[in-house]
Amino acid sequence: MNIERLKEIREDRDLNQKDVVKALGIKRQQYSEYELGKRLIPINYLYKLACFYNTSIDYFVGKTDERKAYPKSKIYK
């Protein structure tokens, strides 16, 4: 997991942790531990983050540097 990307994308969108935790439905402390690398992000929250930021899980885990989400046609074919 590339935890730097988690904070970077949030700050690039001028969001604070409060905005993200509201979208995820979790406590701020929990999310803060994700950004600090103290806690692993469960796949369901990783998916929600990718949807929230309109990017891919691959971006967060460092498999791609492309922030754009994959077209749905590529995912489901």
N, C-alpha and C positions, 0 to 999 in steps of 0.2 A: 504494500500500500504506500502510495506517495502522499504522505500526510500534508506536505507543503502545498500541494495542489488544492486541498480542501479549503484551507484558509485563503489561498491566493484567489480562487474563483469567487469566494464569498466577498472578499474585499474589492475585487474588480467590479463587482455588481453593486457596490456601495450598500451592502447588507451588513447587519450585525448578527451576532449569534442568536439573538432573540427572534429575528425574522426566520432563521433557518429552523430553530427548534419548534416554532409554531407550525411550520409546514410539515415537519416530521412527527409532531405530536409526542415529543420527548422532553425531558428536563434539560435545562441549560448546562448543568454540571456534567451530565452524560455526554452532551455534544462537545463540550469543552475538552473532555478527556479524549474524544475522537481526534480533535484537531491537534492535541498535544502528543498523540501517539501512545497514550496510557491505556487505551481500551481499543480492542478491535471492533470494527464496524460490522454488525450483522448484515448479511446479504440483502435482507429486506430494506434496511435503511440505506444501503449503498444504492440499491435500485431507486428508491425514492429520491435520493440526492441527485442521481443522474437525470431523472425525470424533472425534478425541480429546476436544475440548471440547464436542461436541454442539452445534455452531453451524454457520453457513454460511460459505462462502468470501466471500460478499458482505459479511459483517460485518467480516472482516479487511481487505478492500480499501476499506471505507468507503461501500459502496453502500446499506447499511442500518444502523440503530442497534439493530436487534432481534437479540439474542443467540441466541434459540431457533432450532434447525434448522428448515428447511422440512419440512412433512409430505411423505412420499414420494409421496403421490398427486399433489401439485402438480408434483413434479419429473418424473415419468414420464408424465404425460398429454400 
